[in-house]
Amino acid sequence: MLVLNRPKLSPSGAYIVLDPGHGGSDPGAVDPATGTREADLNLAQALTLKEYLARLGYRVGFTRTTDETVPLPERIARARRLGARLFVAVHHDIPTATRPGVYYSPRPGSEELARTIAAALGPNAWVLPSSASRFGRLYIDDFPGPAVLVEFGPTKPTSREERIARAQAVASPIVEFARRYVA
């Protein structure tokens, strides 16, 4: 029988905060063929990932749970108010992207977390510092602990089964990292 080490948490705190990128007036990338919005994919993927993280015993919070506009500084502020120890931004890349990847902040532990998640996404997943983003400095750099931005794949329609497979793949590595690094 597998016994999970549950983190010690305050009753209202979220140990891991998921940030479904974009939303509201900012749709993110849009697939021109289908009209699929990155913001919608990000929210659906984050909600699915939460199911698996919660099953593994972790409290999970969100920077948004609806299609709302949340400014980047407010995303970090919300995570901090929730008591987050880890920050995972959930994104999808441009529609022409060919593989998933993970950006990491300069905070200690972030690169290890990124490499752990990328390994779970598959052998072709890339790992880059946030400073290498085509957008320049990323907002994950403002979180005081380990923070990553996961590009789960291109902005294309995905099925529930695809979201479940991705969530299952990355939930365990996130939890294993949390146990070693911040538990």
N, C-alpha and C positions, 0 to 999 in steps of 0.2 A: 504494500500500500504506500503510495506516494504521500508524504507529508509536506505541505507547503509552509515555508516560513513566512508568516504574515508580518508586514511592517507595522511598527508601532505608530499609530496615527491619532491625531485629535479627532473627536467625533465629527467635526464638520470639515476637516481638511481633505484636500485632494492630493495624493502623493504624486501622481502623474497628471499633467495637464496636456490635453490634445488641442491643437489649434488648427481647425479646418480653415485653410487659407481662403482668402478672398471673401465674397458674399455681398449681398445687397447691391449697391450701385457698382461694385467691382466684380465682374463675372470671372476674372482671370482669363486664361486661354479659352478659346471657343473653337470647337471642331467645325470648320466651314461646311463639311458634308452633312452633318447631322444636327448642328446647333447645340451639341452637348457642351455645357458650361463647366469649366473647371471647378467653380465654387460649389456646384451641386455634387460633383464627384467627390470633392474633398470632404464635404459634410457626411455623405453616405459612407465613405471609407472610415472616417473617424468614429462614427457611431458603431460601425461593425467592429473596429479595433477595440473599442471600449468594452464590448461584450466579452472578448477574450481576455483582456487585462483584468476585468472584474472577476471572471471565473478563476483566475490565478491568484486572487486575493487582494488586488490593489484597488484603492479608491482612485477614480478617474474623474477629472473635471474638464470643462470645455471653455474655450474663449467665446464660442458661439454655438448655439444648437438650432438656430433658424437661419433663414436667408437674410441676414442683417449686415450692415456695414459696420465694421469694427476697426477703427484706426490702429495702425501698427503699435504705437506706444500703449494704447489701451489693452491690446492683447497681452502684453507683458504684465501690465498692471493687474489685469484680471487673474493671471496665473499666480502672481505673487499673493494677491488677496486670498486665493484658494489654498495657499500653503504648498504650492508645487515644489517638489524636489527635482523633478525632471520635466523638460518641456519638449514636446514632439509636435512640430508643425507638419501638418498633413497636406500635401500638394500633389498635383499631377502636372506633368511637363507639357510643352507645346505639342500639338497633334502630330507633328512629324518626328518627335523623339523616338529613338529606337531602343532605349533601355532605361531602366530605373536607376536611381542614385540617391545619395544622401550628402547634404552639406552639413558641416559641423561648425559650431561657434568656437572661439578661442578659449573658452572656459575649460578648466581641468576635467577630464573624463569625456568630453564631447566627442573627440576623435575616436576613442575606443567604442563609444556607443554607436557612432556612425558606421564604423567598420563591422560591428556586430550585426546591425540591421542590414547593411548592404550584403553581407554574406548570406543572410536569410532570403534576400530578394533574388539571389541567383549569381552565377559566376561572372556575368557580364555587368553587374551593377558597379557604378562608379562611386568614389568617395572623394570629396573636395572640401577644402576649407571655405567658410562662408565668403571670405575675401575674393574667391575665384568665381563667384556668381556673376552672370552677365549683368545683373542689376547693381553690382557693387556691394557695399556693406549690407548685410542682412539684419533684420530686426531680432533674430534669435541671439545676436551678440549682446543684446541688452538684458537677457535673462541671467541671473546671478549664478546659476548652476549649470549642469550639463544640458545642452540644448542642441537639437538637430532639426533640419528641415528635410523631410523625406519626399522625393519625387517618385511616386508609386508607379509611374508609367505615363504614356501619352494621354492627352485629353481626348479620349474616345469612349463611346458607350461601353460600360462594363456591366456584367451580370452580378447578381447577388452572390453566385458561386465564386466568381473571380474575387470579389471583395472579401468573402470568407477565407479563401485560400491565402490572400495577401495578409489578412489579419492574423490568421493562424501562424503564418510564417514569421511575422515580426513580433508577435506578442511575447512568446517565450524568450527570445533574445533580449527584449527590453526588460523583462522581469529578472532575468539572470544578471544583467548589468546592474539593475537597481539593487539586487541583493548584495552584490560585491562592492558596489561603489558608494551607495548612499543609504543603505539600510542600517 
